[in-house]
Amino acid sequence: MMNSELRNVRLYDVPAPRGASIAAALFAGAYQLVSRLWTAQPQRPLTATEEAEEVRALARSVATTDPGFASDLFAAADRHEAQ
């Protein structure tokens, strides 16, 4: 046989420590400021020529270790620039 009991429990609001809301607001503001400073936003979109040059730079950096992949990157850059 099981017994059960129902009780009404009254929950009270626990007051926050003094200055906690001010400290939380200051922390949130500082966090937003730092996140805006560290987030890089491009000034303008790159042109197809600039994007192709970045791919070619990557191809040159891997040309000695993986010449086949570098050739594929050069070809992809040429195709992208021609479009």
MOCOR-V302497 format. One record per residue. SS is DSSP state (alpha for helix, beta for strand, coil for the rest). PSI is psi in radians with two decimals (NA if undefined). D_LAST is the distance of its C-alpha to the last C-alpha in whole Angstrom. Layout:
# MOCOR-V302497
ss=SS psi=PSI d_last=D_LAST
ss=SS psi=PSI d_last=D_LAST
This chain:
# MOCOR-V302497
ss=coil psi=2.41 d_last=80
ss=coil psi=2.51 d_last=77
ss=coil psi=2.52 d_last=78
ss=coil psi=2.65 d_last=75
ss=coil psi=2.34 d_last=76
ss=coil psi=2.32 d_last=74
ss=coil psi=2.51 d_last=74
ss=coil psi=2.12 d_last=72
ss=coil psi=2.22 d_last=71
ss=coil psi=2.13 d_last=70
ss=coil psi=2.31 d_last=67
ss=coil psi=2.54 d_last=67
ss=coil psi=2.24 d_last=64
ss=coil psi=2.12 d_last=65
ss=coil psi=2.49 d_last=64
ss=coil psi=2.61 d_last=61
ss=coil psi=2.66 d_last=63
ss=coil psi=2.34 d_last=63
ss=coil psi=-0.04 d_last=60
ss=alpha psi=-0.71 d_last=58
ss=alpha psi=-0.62 d_last=56
ss=alpha psi=-0.78 d_last=55
ss=alpha psi=-0.69 d_last=54
ss=alpha psi=-0.72 d_last=52
ss=alpha psi=-0.71 d_last=50
ss=alpha psi=-0.74 d_last=50
ss=alpha psi=-0.76 d_last=48
ss=alpha psi=-0.72 d_last=46
ss=alpha psi=-0.75 d_last=45
ss=alpha psi=-0.69 d_last=45
ss=alpha psi=-0.76 d_last=43
ss=alpha psi=-0.70 d_last=40
ss=alpha psi=-0.83 d_last=40
ss=alpha psi=-0.70 d_last=40
ss=alpha psi=-0.60 d_last=37
ss=alpha psi=-0.61 d_last=35
ss=alpha psi=-0.61 d_last=36
ss=alpha psi=-0.19 d_last=34
ss=coil psi=2.03 d_last=31
ss=coil psi=2.25 d_last=28
ss=coil psi=2.23 d_last=26
ss=coil psi=2.51 d_last=23
ss=coil psi=-0.70 d_last=23
ss=coil psi=2.73 d_last=20
ss=coil psi=2.54 d_last=16
ss=coil psi=2.58 d_last=14
ss=coil psi=2.93 d_last=11
ss=alpha psi=-0.64 d_last=8
ss=alpha psi=-0.74 d_last=10
ss=alpha psi=-0.70 d_last=13
ss=alpha psi=-0.74 d_last=12
ss=alpha psi=-0.66 d_last=11
ss=alpha psi=-0.64 d_last=14
ss=alpha psi=-0.69 d_last=16
ss=alpha psi=-0.69 d_last=15
ss=alpha psi=-0.66 d_last=16
ss=alpha psi=-0.70 d_last=19
ss=alpha psi=-0.72 d_last=20
ss=alpha psi=-0.72 d_last=20
ss=alpha psi=-0.59 d_last=22
ss=alpha psi=-0.43 d_last=24
ss=alpha psi=0.07 d_last=25
ss=coil psi=-0.62 d_last=25
ss=coil psi=-0.56 d_last=28
ss=coil psi=-0.52 d_last=29
ss=coil psi=1.39 d_last=26
ss=alpha psi=-0.55 d_last=25
ss=alpha psi=-0.78 d_last=23
ss=alpha psi=-0.69 d_last=21
ss=alpha psi=-0.71 d_last=20
ss=alpha psi=-0.72 d_last=19
ss=alpha psi=-0.70 d_last=17
ss=alpha psi=-0.73 d_last=16
ss=alpha psi=-0.75 d_last=15
ss=alpha psi=-0.72 d_last=13
ss=alpha psi=-0.69 d_last=11
ss=alpha psi=-0.71 d_last=10
ss=alpha psi=-0.75 d_last=9
ss=alpha psi=-0.73 d_last=7
ss=alpha psi=-0.70 d_last=5
ss=alpha psi=-0.55 d_last=6
ss=alpha psi=-0.36 d_last=4
ss=coil psi=NA d_last=0
